[in-house]
Amino acid sequence: MTTDKPATIDEYIANFPADIQKILQDVREAIRSEAPDAGEKIGYAIPTFTLNGNLIHFAAFKNHIGLYPTPNGLEEFKEELSGYKGAKGSVQFPLDKPMPIDLIKRITRFRVEKMMAKPKKK
């Protein structure tokens, strides 16, 4: 892992071992499939999708993938997320369990609907 701050999501993912890269790519593709018009950037030093503002962030850690869909993105799915650790605006998906790709897609779809309902940023 390098200490250089990545400028793109590709660079971010490339900093991890191959098995983690695969998981990060799967998460990225799940988000992209539900938000094809979203932009990609590094925000808060982690991969960020933008659509009329910040849509969703994700990041890799030693034992989990963190997903940051904002508090309203988690509140809507709190029953399904109850088996995972998390905080107000984040959830942790353990690396030793299958990634809940379908759930990530549904959370992303919910966030897209919320963001598209907002007045456009100038």
C-alpha positions in Angstrom: 0.0 0.0 0.0 1.4 3.4 -0.9 1.2 6.5 1.2 0.4 8.7 -1.8 -3.2 10.0 -1.7 -5.1 8.6 -4.7 -6.5 11.1 -7.2 -9.0 8.6 -8.7 -11.0 5.6 -7.6 -8.9 3.4 -9.8 -5.8 4.6 -7.9 -7.5 4.0 -4.6 -8.4 0.5 -5.5 -5.0 -0.3 -6.9 -3.5 0.4 -3.4 -5.0 -2.8 -2.0 -4.2 -6.5 -2.3 -5.9 -8.3 -5.2 -8.6 -10.0 -3.1 -9.7 -6.6 -1.6 -9.4 -4.9 -5.1 -12.0 -7.5 -6.4 -14.4 -6.6 -3.5 -13.9 -2.9 -4.0 -14.6 -3.3 -7.8 -17.7 -5.3 -7.0 -19.0 -2.5 -4.7 -18.1 0.1 -7.2 -19.9 -1.8 -10.0 -23.0 -2.3 -7.8 -23.2 1.5 -7.2 -22.5 2.3 -10.8 -25.2 0.0 -12.0 -27.8 1.9 -10.0 -26.3 5.4 -10.6 -25.0 5.3 -14.2 -25.1 9.1 -14.4 -23.2 9.7 -11.1 -19.7 11.2 -11.1 -16.7 9.6 -9.5 -14.2 11.4 -7.3 -12.1 11.0 -4.2 -13.8 12.8 -1.4 -12.7 12.7 2.2 -9.8 10.6 0.9 -12.2 7.7 -0.1 -14.1 6.8 -3.3 -17.2 9.0 -3.7 -20.0 9.0 -6.2 -21.7 12.3 -6.8 -25.1 13.1 -8.2 -26.6 16.5 -7.4 -24.2 16.4 -4.4 -22.5 13.5 -2.6 -24.4 10.4 -3.3 -22.5 7.6 -1.6 -18.9 6.8 -0.4 -17.2 3.5 0.3 -13.8 2.5 1.7 -11.7 -0.5 2.6 -10.4 -1.2 6.0 -8.5 -4.0 7.6 -11.6 -6.1 8.4 -14.4 -4.5 6.6 -15.7 -2.4 3.7 -17.3 0.8 4.9 -20.3 2.2 3.1 -21.4 5.8 3.7 -24.8 6.5 2.2 -25.6 9.3 4.7 -28.0 8.8 7.6 -31.1 8.8 5.4 -29.6 6.0 3.2 -29.3 3.8 6.3 -32.5 4.7 8.1 -34.5 3.3 5.2 -32.8 -0.1 5.5 -32.2 -0.3 9.3 -33.8 -3.7 9.7 -31.7 -5.3 6.9 -28.6 -3.6 8.3 -29.2 -4.5 11.9 -26.7 -7.4 11.7 -23.9 -5.1 10.8 -21.8 -2.6 12.8 -22.3 1.0 11.9 -22.7 4.5 13.0 -25.1 7.4 12.1 -24.0 7.6 8.5 -22.1 4.4 7.9 -22.3 0.6 7.9 -19.5 -1.9 8.0 -19.6 -5.0 5.8 -17.1 -7.6 7.2 -14.5 -8.9 4.7 -14.9 -12.5 6.0 -18.6 -12.6 4.8 -20.1 -12.3 1.3 -20.6 -8.6 0.3 -24.3 -7.8 0.3 -24.2 -6.5 -3.3 -28.0 -6.6 -3.8 -28.5 -4.5 -0.6 -25.8 -2.1 -1.7 -27.6 -1.7 -5.0 -30.9 -1.0 -3.2 -29.3 1.5 -0.9 -27.8 3.3 -3.9 -31.1 3.3 -5.8 -32.8 4.9 -2.7 -30.0 7.5 -2.5 -30.4 8.3 -6.3 -34.1 8.9 -5.8 -33.4 11.2 -2.8 -30.8 13.1 -4.6 -32.8 13.5 -7.8 -35.7 14.9 -5.8 -33.5 17.7 -4.4 -33.4 21.0 -6.2 -30.4 21.1 -8.6 -27.2 22.6 -7.2 -26.1 25.6 -9.2 
